[in-house]
Amino acid sequence: MRAILLTHYYPPEPGAPQRRWGALAHELAGRGVEVTVHTGFPHYPDGRIPAPYSNRPWVIEHHQPVTVLRSAVAALPNRGFAPRLLDHTVFALSSLATAPLAGRADVVVVESPPLFLAASAVPYARTKRARLVLNVSDLWPESAVELGALTRPRLIGAAERMARFAYRNANAITVPTEGIAAALERIPEAAGKVHHLPPAVDAGSFRADPPRRSGPLRLLYAGTVALAQGLDTLVEAARIAGPDVVEVTIAGGGMEASDLAARVKGGSISNVKLLGPVAPDAVPGLYARADVGAVLLRDRPIFRGALPTKLLESMAAARPVVLSAAGESARFVDRYGSGAVVAPEEPAALAEAFLDLRDMSDQEFGALSAAARRCAEAHDRTQTVERWLSVLDP
């Protein structure tokens, strides 16, 4: 089988989607699939293309056993709606223009959002007479509307039509959560095509040594710093708890990173450290130096059906999760007994959770760590690739 993975997100860029697509490409190739990744030149999140790359019409890289085709992007910082929209549009067009260079395919897999790429994948797949599999990692424009990032009725209507166009023309739709699956089954253009493929993690790439606890709770947030996460809640919780209770490290970039840095500096919050974007292979080491991982989502209905990949990364490192969210992710942590759950956007409750974890006995904390690792092993990526193959080649 010949598969093309069409994605705006791919290593060496940092970020959970980039790690997820890089791992999927190599897992599929390891199962005998001839994989080509069609992506852009790395530029997330600061809009700078690092050496030895440069923005050009196209380049082909051979990373055995995966071939990577890169085409032009609008290398803009990931801040604000308009720059991101321009970046997404340019890559959607450049990928269509360079599609012949990707070669033949039996199936094209595309990530949504961004919606422009999902829509352009329809003619992309048609020119290759290939099946189209649409991976919907987030409901868009629904999430943008709930966060207030998209407010103009005409733009919302256009985005909804674009999404339904992609759903209608997809042969299959894959989703990471039960909530997204249920929402799409209510849309006529998507109903009957939806396959629930839960998030997975490469558990073997994380050390599972128990944390060496002493002093303040060492907490790591490793992921995107954007509107959906509402990391101001984490910063405020750290301020309330104080440096004797918790030391917070935030590793990641995104559209809210500069505002968050200003808040930390302006509030003289000494127990919050901002690392900025980090390389994907640095994440396991960061967890090894932490006691717990943090995952946050805003208090919006759309996020009650979300299940962030970073949950599993923390658990793979045998680090309990401090979750500030509601819905599917909260049920997931409770089901496995792998962390502490508090209501979203309630910094005082989050600060109280920090104190409880710091004061927990070694036996209690060890039980949480062991449960976290068991959960990650149950969701190891090698066990999910077979489900991917059944969708790609039914």
C-alpha positions in Angstrom: 0.0 0.0 0.0 1.2 3.5 -0.9 0.1 6.2 1.6 0.6 10.0 1.6 0.3 11.8 4.9 -0.6 15.4 4.1 0.0 17.5 7.2 0.9 21.1 8.2 2.7 19.6 11.3 5.8 17.5 11.2 9.2 17.2 12.8 11.7 18.8 13.4 9.1 21.3 14.6 8.2 20.9 18.3 4.7 20.0 19.4 2.4 17.1 20.1 0.9 17.0 16.5 4.4 17.0 15.0 5.5 14.1 17.2 2.2 12.2 16.5 2.6 12.5 12.7 6.3 11.6 12.8 5.6 8.5 14.8 2.6 7.4 12.6 4.7 7.7 9.5 7.5 5.5 10.8 5.1 3.0 12.4 3.2 2.6 9.1 6.5 2.3 7.2 7.6 -0.4 9.7 4.5 -2.4 8.7 5.4 -2.4 5.0 3.5 0.7 3.9 5.2 2.9 1.3 5.0 6.2 3.1 5.4 9.7 1.7 4.9 12.7 4.0 3.9 16.0 2.3 4.4 18.9 4.6 5.8 22.4 4.8 9.2 23.8 5.9 9.6 23.9 9.6 8.7 27.3 11.1 6.4 26.7 14.1 6.0 28.5 16.4 8.2 31.6 15.9 7.8 31.9 12.1 11.6 31.4 11.5 12.8 28.6 9.2 15.9 27.1 10.7 19.0 26.1 8.8 19.7 24.1 6.8 16.1 24.6 5.6 14.9 27.6 3.5 11.5 28.5 2.1 11.4 27.4 -1.6 8.9 25.8 -3.9 9.8 22.3 -2.9 12.4 19.8 -1.7 12.4 16.1 -1.3 14.1 14.4 1.7 14.8 10.7 2.1 14.6 9.6 5.8 14.5 5.9 5.3 12.0 4.3 5.4 9.9 7.5 4.9 10.1 10.1 2.1 9.3 13.7 3.0 8.2 16.2 0.4 8.2 19.8 1.7 6.6 22.7 -0.2 6.3 26.4 0.4 4.7 28.0 3.5 4.1 31.6 4.7 6.6 31.5 7.5 4.8 33.7 10.0 4.8 33.5 13.8 1.9 31.5 15.3 0.2 34.6 16.7 -3.2 36.0 15.7 -5.9 34.6 13.5 -4.9 36.4 10.2 -1.2 35.2 10.1 -2.2 31.6 10.8 -4.9 31.8 8.2 -2.4 33.0 5.6 0.1 30.4 6.5 -2.5 27.6 6.2 -3.7 28.9 2.9 -0.3 29.2 1.3 0.6 25.6 2.3 -2.8 24.3 1.1 -2.1 25.9 -2.3 1.6 24.9 -2.5 0.8 21.3 -1.6 -1.7 21.1 -4.5 0.8 22.6 -6.9 3.5 20.1 -5.9 1.2 17.1 -5.5 2.6 15.3 -8.6 6.0 15.2 -6.9 4.6 13.0 -4.1 4.0 10.2 -6.6 1.3 7.7 -6.7 -0.9 6.7 -3.8 -3.6 4.4 -2.7 -4.7 6.5 0.2 -4.1 10.1 1.3 -4.4 11.0 5.0 -4.9 14.6 5.9 -5.0 16.4 9.2 -7.8 18.9 10.1 -7.5 21.5 11.3 -6.3 23.4 9.3 -9.5 23.4 7.3 -7.9 24.8 4.1 -5.6 21.8 4.0 -8.5 19.5 4.6 -10.4 21.1 1.7 -7.4 21.1 -0.7 -6.9 17.4 0.1 -10.1 16.6 -1.8 -8.7 17.5 -5.3 -5.2 16.3 -4.1 -6.6 12.8 -3.6 -8.7 12.9 -6.7 -5.7 13.6 -8.9 -4.1 10.5 -7.6 -7.4 8.4 -7.7 -6.7 7.6 -4.0 -9.0 7.1 -1.0 -9.1 10.1 1.3 -8.9 9.7 5.1 -9.6 12.8 7.1 -8.1 12.9 10.6 -10.1 15.4 12.6 -8.0 16.2 15.7 -10.2 19.2 16.7 -13.7 20.3 15.7 -13.2 23.5 13.6 -14.7 26.1 13.3 -16.7 25.1 16.5 -13.7 25.4 18.8 -12.6 28.7 17.3 -16.1 30.1 17.8 -16.3 29.0 21.4 -13.0 30.6 22.2 -14.0 33.8 20.5 -11.2 33.6 17.9 -13.8 33.5 15.1 -16.8 35.8 15.4 -17.8 37.1 12.0 -20.9 35.2 10.8 -19.8 35.1 7.2 -16.4 33.6 8.1 -18.1 31.1 10.4 -20.5 30.1 7.6 -17.6 29.8 5.1 -15.6 27.6 7.5 -18.7 25.4 8.2 -19.2 24.9 4.5 -15.5 24.0 4.0 -15.7 21.5 6.8 -18.8 19.8 5.4 -17.1 19.7 1.9 -14.2 17.8 3.4 -16.5 15.5 5.4 -18.7 14.7 2.3 -15.7 13.8 0.1 -13.8 11.8 2.7 -13.9 8.0 2.4 -13.2 7.7 6.1 -12.9 10.1 9.1 -10.7 9.3 12.0 -11.0 11.0 15.4 -9.1 10.7 18.7 -12.0 11.0 21.2 -15.5 9.7 21.7 -16.8 13.3 22.0 -15.6 14.3 18.5 -16.9 11.0 17.1 -20.4 11.7 18.6 -20.4 15.3 17.3 -19.5 14.2 13.7 -22.0 11.4 13.7 -24.7 14.2 14.1 -23.4 15.8 10.8 -25.0 14.2 7.8 -21.9 14.6 5.6 -19.8 12.7 8.2 -22.2 10.2 9.6 -21.3 6.6 9.1 -17.7 7.3 8.2 -16.3 8.0 11.6 -13.6 5.7 13.2 -12.5 6.3 16.8 -8.8 5.9 17.1 -7.8 6.9 20.6 -4.6 8.8 21.3 -1.4 6.8 21.7 2.1 7.3 22.9 5.5 5.7 22.4 5.8 4.4 25.9 9.2 3.0 25.2 10.7 6.4 24.6 10.0 7.6 28.2 11.9 6.4 31.2 9.6 5.1 33.9 11.8 5.7 36.9 9.8 6.8 39.9 10.3 10.5 40.8 12.7 11.4 43.6 10.5 13.6 45.6 11.8 16.2 48.0 10.9 19.8 48.7 8.3 21.6 46.5 6.3 19.6 44.0 8.1 19.8 40.6 5.4 20.2 38.0 5.9 20.2 34.2 3.6 21.4 31.5 4.9 20.4 28.1 2.7 21.4 25.1 1.1 24.2 23.2 0.6 27.6 24.9 -2.6 28.8 23.3 -6.2 29.9 24.0 -7.5 26.4 24.4 -5.2 25.6 27.3 -5.8 28.8 29.4 -2.4 28.5 31.1 -3.0 31.7 33.1 -4.9 29.3 35.4 -1.7 27.4 36.0 0.3 30.5 36.6 -2.3 31.9 39.1 -2.4 28.5 40.9 1.4 28.6 41.2 1.2 32.1 42.7 -1.5 31.1 45.2 0.3 27.9 46.2 3.7 29.6 46.5 7.3 28.4 46.0 7.3 26.2 49.1 4.5 24.1 47.6 5.2 23.9 43.8 7.8 24.7 41.2 6.2 25.0 37.7 8.1 24.5 34.4 6.3 25.4 31.2 7.9 24.0 28.0 6.3 25.0 24.7 5.3 27.9 22.5 2.2 29.3 20.9 0.1 32.3 20.3 -0.3 33.0 24.1 3.3 32.5 25.0 4.3 36.2 25.0 1.3 37.2 27.1 2.0 34.4 29.6 5.6 35.5 29.9 4.5 39.1 30.6 2.2 37.9 33.3 4.9 35.8 35.0 7.4 38.7 34.9 4.9 41.4 35.8 3.6 39.4 38.8 7.1 38.5 39.9 6.0 34.9 40.1 9.3 33.2 41.1 8.1 29.6 41.0 7.1 29.6 37.3 9.8 28.9 34.7 9.2 29.4 31.0 11.5 27.4 28.7 9.8 28.3 25.4 9.7 25.7 22.6 11.7 22.5 23.1 12.8 19.8 20.7 10.6 16.7 20.7 13.4 14.4 21.9 13.9 16.7 25.0 10.4 16.1 26.4 11.2 12.7 28.0 14.1 14.2 29.8 12.0 17.0 31.2 9.5 14.6 32.6 12.3 12.6 34.2 13.2 15.7 36.2 9.6 16.4 37.2 7.3 14.8 39.8 4.0 15.3 38.0 2.7 16.5 34.6 0.0 19.1 34.1 -2.8 19.2 31.5 -5.2 22.1 31.2 -8.2 22.9 29.0 -10.5 25.9 29.1 -14.0 25.6 30.5 -15.9 25.4 27.2 -18.4 22.7 26.0 -16.2 21.9 23.0 -13.4 20.7 25.2 -15.5 18.3 27.2 -14.9 15.9 24.3 -11.1 16.5 24.2 -8.3 14.1 25.2 -4.9 15.8 24.9 -1.9 13.6 23.8 0.2 15.2 26.6 -1.9 13.2 29.1 -0.3 10.0 27.9 3.2 11.5 27.6 3.1 12.3 31.3 1.8 8.9 32.1 4.4 7.2 30.0 7.0 8.8 32.2 5.2 7.3 35.2 4.3 10.8 36.3 0.8 11.4 37.7 -1.3 14.0 35.9 -2.7 17.1 37.4 -5.7 17.7 35.2 -7.6 21.0 35.1 -10.4 20.0 32.7 -13.9 18.5 32.5 -15.5 15.8 30.4 -13.7 13.0 28.6 -10.2 13.7 29.8 -11.4 13.9 33.4 -13.2 10.6 33.1 -10.0 9.1 31.5 -7.8 10.1 34.4 -10.4 8.9 37.0 -10.8 5.6 35.2 -7.2 4.7 35.5 -6.6 6.4 38.9 -3.6 8.1 37.4 -3.7 11.6 38.8 -5.7 14.4 40.4 -8.6 16.1 38.6 -9.9 19.6 39.3 -12.5 21.7 37.6 -11.2 23.9 34.7 -10.3 27.5 35.2 -10.3 27.3 39.0 -6.8 28.3 40.2 -7.6 28.0 43.9 -8.7 24.4 43.4 -5.6 23.7 41.3 -3.3 25.2 44.0 -5.0 22.9 46.6 -4.3 19.9 44.4 -0.6 20.9 44.3 -0.5 20.9 48.1 -2.3 17.5 48.4 0.2 15.9 46.0 3.2 17.4 47.7 2.1 16.1 51.1 1.0 12.7 49.8 2.8 9.7 51.3 5.4 7.9 49.1 3.1 4.8 49.0 0.1 6.8 47.8 2.2 8.7 45.3 3.9 5.5 44.1 0.4 4.0 43.4 -0.5 7.0 41.2 2.8 6.7 39.3 2.3 3.0 38.7 -1.3 3.5 37.5 -0.1 6.2 35.1 2.5 4.0 33.5 0.0 1.1 33.2 -2.4 3.5 31.4 0.4 4.6 29.0 1.3 1.0 28.2 -2.3 0.2 27.5 -2.3 3.0 24.9 1.1 2.3 23.4 1.4 3.4 19.8 2.4 -0.1 18.5 -1.0 -1.4 19.5 -2.9 1.3 17.6 -1.1 1.0 14.3 -3.2 -2.1 13.4 -6.3 0.0 13.7 -4.9 2.6 11.5 -4.1 0.0 8.9 -7.6 -1.3 8.9 -8.9 2.2 8.1 -6.3 2.9 5.4 -6.8 -0.4 3.7 -10.3 -1.7 4.5 
